[in-house]
Amino acid sequence: MVDDAELDRLMREGLERRAEDIDVTAPVARNATTAVRRRQRSWLTAGFAAASVAAIAVIATLDSTPPKPPDDEAGGPVAVDQSGDWRTEYWADMKVDVPAEWGYGGAPMASGGDVLSCYPEQMLDRDGRRLPTNEIPGQDGYVGRPIAMTDVCAPYPDNRPDLPHVPYAWLGADVEVGTVDLGDGFMQETVEVNGSTLTVASTDAALRERIIDSAGGGEMCLSEIENGGSIEHDGPLAKDQQPTSMTVCAYRNDDITDPSVPATLTYAGRVGRAATDEYLRQVAVAGAPKDQCPAANIVESEWVVLEMTTDDGQITDRHVVHFVCPGIDLSATTLHGFETITLTPELARPWAVGGISAVIYGPTGGRGAMFDSFIGQQG
């Protein structure tokens, strides 16, 4: 059991080390029907350690300039799949609607036989901006995933009664199905949806019911991609069409020792025409692809798949973003391939927005070498 004073000290020390704020905007999204593969799996992660698992150390050439993505044609940031006051969040083969104003945070996760919280609290606002460490936690609520956004960790559920009683929705957390009364009318409900857990907590029973009832199968991105498997779907590319938006699909593989374990979707969103045009403009001036990873023993654990789409949902091209050897694989067909253009802040800013800041660790290297829209190395 961790007492209140020690828990508070750990939180403050860790969060103070992460106090460099950033400024990003959230993506616009709409559904595109795709074939998804469903597979139940348990998440085994060392959280912050997974970000630095690679056979070689690579120092990224990215600067730390705070990103400022171009505004969408609608005029400013809009949350993923937003419809009125709600937006849709994705995890594996699950999608769920949450209040649009909710931010992002962590969720309990398995690590070395234990369950840790690193840290289940709102750390980013809805646009992906990191909250100041001296700010009183917001009351709007947050969406949490079992990905360590800080190296401040405590055992779960030992620390649960000490958490701020703000509403949350945990996607894929290592929490048992059932209902827990945390006192003062604050109830935590956990259900299973398409092989993943959905945990919703609030004093508002109607809110909990609304969120849980909205949960179902995800259809924006492939829910998982087999090692060496194809990322292609929905037929041939419409290469002759002009893209007007870009789907952003983040993937993670926490068990890199087992090649049979697929990469699983951790986040999905979409950015609009202005961001798509800016990204493609940067691609056009990036130069010819080259081998960014000459060594044969490269091990990757996270990727972002970018799909350029037309107004009627046709996919015109696919790119894969790599982070161990920072680069973008153009016209990609699998997650693997190192003939890439070099990843730069200019290439990342149009799509590294919203929930991407809560799920991608990004290039390795110390502060000043990594792009600030990503979590960065922990520990």
C-alpha positions, 0 to 999 in steps of 0.5 A: 500500500502506498500512503497518500503523502508518498503517492503525492510526492511521486506524482509531483516529482514525475510530473514536474519532469514532464512540465514542458507544455505543447500546443497541438490541435485535434483531428476531424474524423468520419467513419469509413467502413473497413474490414476489421480483424478481431482478436482478444489479447491481454496487454503485457507492457512495461509501459515506459520501458517499451518506448526504448526497446530497440536493438540499436539506439537512434538519436532523432534529428527532430527539433523540439519546436512546439507544433502548430498544425494547419487549421482545417477548413472548418476553422480550428480543431474538431474532435474525432468522430465528433457529433454535437457534444460527443466524439468517438475513441478507438482501441483495438476492435472497439469504438466508444463515444465520450463527451467531446470536452474530455481529455486524455490520460492513463489507465491501469496496465499489467507489468511484470505480474503486477498492475500499475497506474502510470498514471490514471488521471487527465494529463492532456486536454482534448486537443492533446496539450499537456496540462500544467503540473501546478493546475488543479485536475480538471473536472471534465473527465478523460479517456485513458489507455494502458500506455504509460504517459509518465514514469510516476507509477503506483500499484492498482487498485491500492491507489484507487481510493486516492484518485480524484473523483472525475469521470473517465473511460478506460479503454483496454485497461487491465481491470476485472469486469464488474462494478465497484463502488468508490464512495460518494456515489462514484461508481466504476463499471467495467464491461467487455467489448469485442475482446477489450475492456471498457471501464467507465466511472462517474457519479452520473448513472445516465452518463455511464449508461450512455457511454457503455451503450455506445460501445461497439466494433471499430470500423475506421482502421484495421483493428490489428495487423499481423507481423509482416501482414498486409495493411491494404484493404478496401480494394485498389488505391484510387491513385488518380483521385485527389485526397481531401482528408487523412486517416491516422491509425496508431499501432503498438506491439508490446510483446516484440519477443513473439513474432506471432503477436500482431500490432494492435490499434491504439488510436484512430482519428482523421485530419481534414483537407488543410492538414492533408494538403500540408502533409503532402506538400512536405512529402513532395519536398522531402527528397528521395526515400533512402535506407534509414535503418542499415542495421539488420537487427532493428526492432520496432514496437509502434507505428502510425499508418496514414491513409489519404482519402477522398470525399467519398471514402476512397483511399488514394495512398498509404504511408507508414511512419517509423520511429526507431529509425525515424522515417515515412514509408511511402506507398506502403503495403506492410508495417515493415520497410526502411526505404523511407523519407526522413521524419521531420517536425514539418512532416509530423505536425499535420497528423501528430495531434489530439490523442496521438500525444497520448499513445505514441512515444516517438523517436528515441533520444533525449529532450531536444532530440524528440518531437514534442507532440509525442510522449517521449522516453520514460524512465 
